[in-house]
């Protein structure tokens, strides 16, 4: 059993092993109930997990770059970097 302090705003930190065991993360909802003179905390909901990577999460107004895009071709067409 771990002990934690109550802050001046009435906040407490739930120990990490307990958060992990209950599946609590940012955005989780819990309720507190007074039962026979003690407080019980119950998990109401837990948000869906975050994807392992952020790929595809951002949207852009620009067109996608083709898979076969090669910047060297642009330089060759413009004449930049060629020896005289």
LINTA-V114606 format. One record per helix or strand. SS is the DSSP state (2 for helix, 1 for strand). FROM is the first residue (numbers start at 1). TO is the last residue. Records with the same first field share a line. If there is no record, write none. Layout:
BEGIN
SS: FROM-TO  FROM-TO
END
This chain:
BEGIN
2: 16-22  71-78
1: 29-35  38-45
END
